[in-house]
Structures are given as structure tokens and as C-alpha cells.
């Protein structure tokens, strides 16, 4: 049974309850009140559950038996002239929930701001726009971090190994003569940050902290899907633990095609038994290299400086 109450007239009480299908009306008491017993079944259901008591049994026709509400919606008996009302799921609308709701048009989807909403029957899908990665609910900008692949010394890397496995540019990079060749996956504006390698250090106790630092250069460039970008990552300058001298760090080069530079970051200078920091040992951010402590000028226009 469902609900019991005492009232003068319970003929309409069942209509006020969304899941009431029948009512047992008991005899009036000395004050004229009747026991009104609301039930969630009618004369066609659970006959064995009916209570036999003195009074009146009224059964209401359940319009929901014919399943008028579509697409797993909920049917409530009563409420309207049709004697039922449908509570639709979020994906459908209409009197009987027969119409697909276009969440993309209604803006009731949960796609990311950098994703496209695609309506489907009873649902929708989200897909990140070009230049973004993710499942459509969460989209992050494409990000590729290149390294020198653990190469040291004068010569560049010889193998990609698995350094970029699982990263956004996995499968987009090839290696030729120590130069990494990246195929641009999307047309768009790319912010490129290039950092030159630090210079080496010698056996001086303070040399590691006083060695020259590489330049950090940043720029935004329009790249075209499918074009090749050549990347050479500078490698740390030679480390000399035997004598008072060390090598400079390598520059980092990002080049379009074969010979069109996009951005270049110079490497830091080496030190000779340094006792303090010399800012001129750090790489220059202009096209002219820093002069040494001695009266020698730095290189210019991409040409190194010959001192002997």
C-alpha cells in the first residue's frame, strides 16, 4: 500500500498523487471522516496484495500502461487532460519525449571552450579544435618540448630513442645528422621558446656556478601544417676537471625548411678558473656577441670572432 489519511472526501486525493492508481475508502467514523488508503496498484496488479476491509475500492485507469513516454522517460499518471505527463531525460523533449534535444544549439552541453559540439541522436559528442589535445570535455593547447636527447660533446644526437613517447609531438619528429626535423601538425600561431646551452666549467671550485648561461629567446610564428621545422638543441660546454679552461655552450637553432632561421639562442661562454660572476660570459640576446674581459669584441651577424 502507499499512503493513508483521514478526510471527508478522498475521491480526489488519488489524483493529487503522481503514483496513485487506486484508493480504498473506509466507512465514516463518528466525526464523518473516512480512512482514505492510497495505493500504487490498481485492480489489474498484485491482486494478492489487496486488503479486504469494509468500504469502497476505486480503481483509476493507468494511462502509463501503454508506455506513451519514449526514450526511457518517466510517465506520471494524472496531471493533464490526457491523464498522464512525461518527464523527459535531458536528451529529449516534446509531449511524449519524442524529439531529440540539440544540446549544441541549446548550449546545454559540457564541451570545452576550445572544442566543437556535434549533436547526435539522444546525445552529443565533443572534439577539440585544431591545435588542442584532449577528449573534448578537457582540451589543452599543443605543447612540444625538444631536448638534446642526452647528447654531449661536439656531436649531436644519433638516436631519438623513446624521448618523446607519449608527448604531443610523439611520432612527428625525425633525426638526420644530429638535427631534429619536426613536421608541423596544425596550421596556426606557435609560441616558440629557444634556450642556448650553458658553458662548461673547469676544476676551479666556484667554476660551476660562475659559468656562462645560454640566451633565452621567445617569439610567435605562423606555421603551416605539413611543413618541416629543423631544430638543433645546444649542448653543454665541455667540462674540464684537469686544467684551468672550459668550452662554451652550443646555441639552439630553430629553422624553417633548409635555411630560413626563425629563432636562435646563443650558448653561454666557458670560464677559466672563475672566482666571481662575469655577465659578459652569458650569451647575448642581440645579433652581436658579448666582448670578453680582454679588449676583444664578440662575433656579429652569425659569425664567430677570431682572436688569434
C-alpha positions in Angstrom: 0.0 0.0 0.0 1.0 3.6 -0.4 -0.4 6.3 1.9 -3.2 6.6 4.5 -5.0 9.7 5.6 -8.3 10.7 7.2 -10.5 13.0 5.2 -14.2 13.8 4.4 -13.8 13.1 0.7 -10.8 11.2 -0.7 -12.1 10.8 -4.2 -9.7 13.4 -5.5 -6.8 12.6 -3.2 -5.5 9.9 -5.6 -5.4 12.4 -8.4 -3.1 14.6 -6.3 -0.5 11.9 -6.1 1.7 11.2 -9.1 1.9 7.4 -8.5 -1.5 6.7 -7.1 -3.6 4.2 -9.1 -6.4 3.2 -6.8 -7.9 4.1 -3.4 -9.6 2.1 -0.6 -12.3 4.3 1.1 -13.3 3.2 4.5 -16.6 3.8 6.3 -17.0 7.2 8.1 -16.2 7.5 11.7 -18.3 9.3 14.3 -16.9 12.6 13.1 -17.6 11.9 9.4 -14.0 11.3 8.5 -13.2 8.4 6.2 -10.0 6.4 6.1 -8.5 7.1 2.6 -6.0 4.5 1.6 -4.0 5.4 -1.5 -2.4 2.6 -3.4 0.3 2.3 -6.1 -1.5 -0.6 -7.9 -4.9 -1.0 -9.5 -7.3 -3.9 -10.0 -5.1 -5.4 -12.6 -1.9 -5.6 -10.4 -1.0 -7.6 -7.3 -4.4 -8.9 -6.6 -3.0 -10.9 -3.7 -1.9 -7.7 -2.0 -5.3 -6.2 -1.8 -6.7 -5.8 1.7 -10.3 -6.8 2.2 -12.0 -4.4 4.6 -15.4 -2.9 4.8 -15.6 0.1 2.5 -15.3 1.1 -1.2 -12.5 0.3 -3.6 -12.0 2.7 -6.5 -9.6 2.0 -9.4 -8.3 4.6 -11.8 -7.3 3.8 -15.3 -3.5 4.0 -15.5 -2.7 5.8 -18.8 1.0 4.9 -18.3 0.4 1.2 -19.0 0.7 1.9 -22.7 4.2 3.4 -22.3 3.4 6.6 -24.1 6.6 8.3 -22.8 9.5 7.4 -25.1 13.3 7.1 -24.7 13.4 6.0 -21.1 11.5 8.9 -19.8 9.2 8.7 -16.7 5.4 8.6 -17.0 3.3 10.1 -14.2 -0.4 9.2 -14.0 -2.7 12.2 -14.0 -1.9 15.9 -14.1 -3.2 16.7 -17.7 -6.3 16.1 -19.8 -4.6 13.1 -21.2 -4.3 11.7 -17.6 -0.5 11.4 -17.8 2.6 13.6 -18.1 6.1 12.6 -19.3 9.2 13.7 -17.5 11.9 13.6 -20.3 15.5 12.9 -19.8 18.0 15.7 -20.6 18.5 14.4 -24.1 14.8 14.5 -25.3 11.9 16.9 -25.4 8.3 17.1 -26.6 4.9 16.0 -25.2 5.9 12.3 -25.3 9.7 12.9 -25.2 9.8 12.0 -28.9 12.1 14.8 -30.1 15.9 14.8 -29.8 17.2 17.8 -27.9 20.0 19.5 -29.7 22.3 20.2 -26.8 24.8 22.1 -29.1 22.1 24.6 -30.1 20.6 24.9 -26.6 24.1 25.3 -25.1 23.3 22.6 -22.5 26.5 20.6 -23.4 29.7 20.4 -21.4 32.2 20.7 -24.2 35.3 22.7 -23.6 35.6 26.2 -24.8 38.2 25.0 -27.3 36.1 22.1 -28.6 33.3 21.7 -31.2 30.0 20.2 -30.1 28.4 17.7 -32.5 24.8 16.7 -31.9 23.8 13.0 -32.2 20.5 11.2 -31.6 19.9 11.3 -27.8 23.3 12.7 -27.0 26.3 14.8 -28.3 30.0 14.5 -28.8 32.8 16.9 -28.2 36.0 17.2 -30.2 38.9 19.6 -29.6 39.7 22.1 -32.2 43.0 22.0 -34.2 45.9 22.9 -32.0 44.4 21.4 -28.9 44.5 17.9 -27.4 42.0 16.0 -25.2 38.7 14.3 -25.0 36.6 17.4 -25.9 35.5 18.0 -22.3 39.0 19.0 -21.5 41.3 20.4 -24.2 44.8 21.6 -23.7 47.0 23.5 -26.1 49.5 21.6 -28.2 52.9 21.6 -26.4 56.2 20.2 -27.7 59.4 20.3 -25.6 62.5 19.3 -27.5 65.8 18.3 -25.9 69.3 17.4 -27.0 68.4 13.8 -26.4 71.1 13.5 -23.8 73.9 14.1 -26.4 77.1 15.5 -25.1 80.3 16.9 -26.6 80.9 18.3 -30.1 78.5 16.0 -31.9 74.7 16.0 -32.0 72.3 13.1 -31.1 72.3 10.0 -33.1 69.0 8.4 -32.0 65.6 9.6 -31.0 65.0 6.6 -28.7 61.8 7.0 -26.8 62.4 10.5 -25.5 59.2 11.9 -27.0 56.9 8.8 -26.3 53.5 9.8 -25.0 54.1 13.6 -25.7 52.1 15.7 -28.0 54.8 15.5 -30.7 55.3 11.8 -30.5 55.7 10.4 -34.0 56.2 13.8 -35.6 60.0 14.0 -35.2 62.8 12.5 -37.4 66.5 12.8 -36.9 69.1 13.5 -39.5 72.8 14.3 -38.9 72.1 15.4 -35.3 69.3 17.8 -36.4 65.7 17.1 -35.4 63.1 17.5 -38.1 59.6 18.2 -36.8 56.6 18.1 -39.1 54.0 20.7 -38.1 50.7 19.0 -37.2 48.4 22.1 -37.4 48.3 25.4 -39.1 48.4 28.2 -36.6 50.4 30.6 -34.5 53.1 28.9 -32.4 54.9 30.4 -29.5 58.5 29.2 -29.7 60.9 29.4 -26.8 64.6 28.6 -27.5 67.3 28.4 -24.8 71.0 28.1 -25.5 73.1 25.7 -23.6 75.2 26.7 -20.6 79.0 27.0 -21.0 81.3 24.4 -19.4 83.4 24.8 -16.3 86.9 23.8 -15.1 88.5 22.5 -11.9 88.0 25.8 -10.1 85.9 25.2 -7.0 83.5 28.0 -8.0 83.5 27.5 -11.7 80.2 25.6 -12.0 78.2 28.5 -10.5 80.0 31.2 -12.5 79.9 29.6 -16.0 78.1 31.5 -18.8 74.4 31.0 -19.2 72.7 30.5 -22.6 70.3 33.1 -24.0 66.5 32.6 -23.8 64.6 33.8 -26.8 60.9 33.8 -27.4 58.8 34.6 -30.5 55.5 33.7 -32.1 55.4 32.4 -35.7 52.8 31.3 -38.2 53.5 27.7 -39.1 51.7 25.7 -41.8 50.6 22.1 -41.4 52.9 19.7 -43.0 56.0 21.9 -43.3 59.3 20.8 -41.8 61.0 22.7 -39.0 64.6 21.9 -38.3 65.7 22.0 -34.7 69.2 21.8 -33.3 69.4 21.9 -29.5 72.6 23.3 -28.0 74.7 21.0 -25.8 76.5 21.9 -22.7 80.1 23.2 -23.0 83.0 20.9 -22.3 83.8 20.3 -18.6 87.5 20.2 -17.8 88.3 18.9 -14.3 92.0 18.6 -15.0 93.0 22.1 -16.1 92.0 25.8 -15.9 89.8 26.1 -19.0 86.4 25.0 -20.4 84.4 25.2 -23.5 81.4 27.4 -24.4 77.9 26.0 -24.7 76.2 25.3 -28.0 73.5 27.6 -29.5 69.9 26.4 -30.1 68.6 26.9 -33.7 65.0 26.7 -35.0 64.9 26.9 -38.8 62.2 26.8 -41.3 62.9 24.5 -44.2 66.6 24.3 -45.1 68.0 27.7 -44.2 65.4 30.2 -43.0 66.1 31.0 -39.3 63.0 31.5 -37.1 64.7 31.9 -33.8 68.3 31.4 -32.5 69.5 31.4 -28.9 73.3 31.6 -28.3 75.2 29.4 -25.9 76.9 30.6 -22.7 80.7 31.2 -22.6 83.2 28.9 -20.9 85.2 30.1 -17.9 88.8 29.8 -16.8 89.1 29.3 -13.1 86.4 31.8 -12.3 86.2 33.4 -8.9 83.2 35.6 -9.5 80.3 36.1 -11.9 81.1 37.8 -15.3 77.9 38.8 -17.1 79.8 39.0 -20.3 80.2 35.2 -20.2 76.4 35.0 -20.6 75.1 34.7 -24.2 73.9 37.9 -25.9 70.3 38.3 -27.0 71.3 40.6 -29.9 73.0 39.7 -33.2 76.3 40.7 -31.8 78.2 38.6 -29.2 79.4 39.9 -25.9 83.0 41.0 -25.8 85.4 39.2 -23.5 87.0 40.8 -20.4 90.0 41.5 -22.6 89.7 44.1 -25.3 88.3 41.7 -27.9 84.9 42.2 -29.4 82.3 39.5 -29.8 81.2 37.9 -33.1 78.4 39.5 -35.2 75.8 38.6 -37.8 76.1 34.9 -37.1 79.9 34.9 -37.4 82.2 33.9 -34.5 85.1 36.1 -33.6 88.6 35.1 -34.3 91.0 36.1 -31.5 94.3 34.8 -32.8 
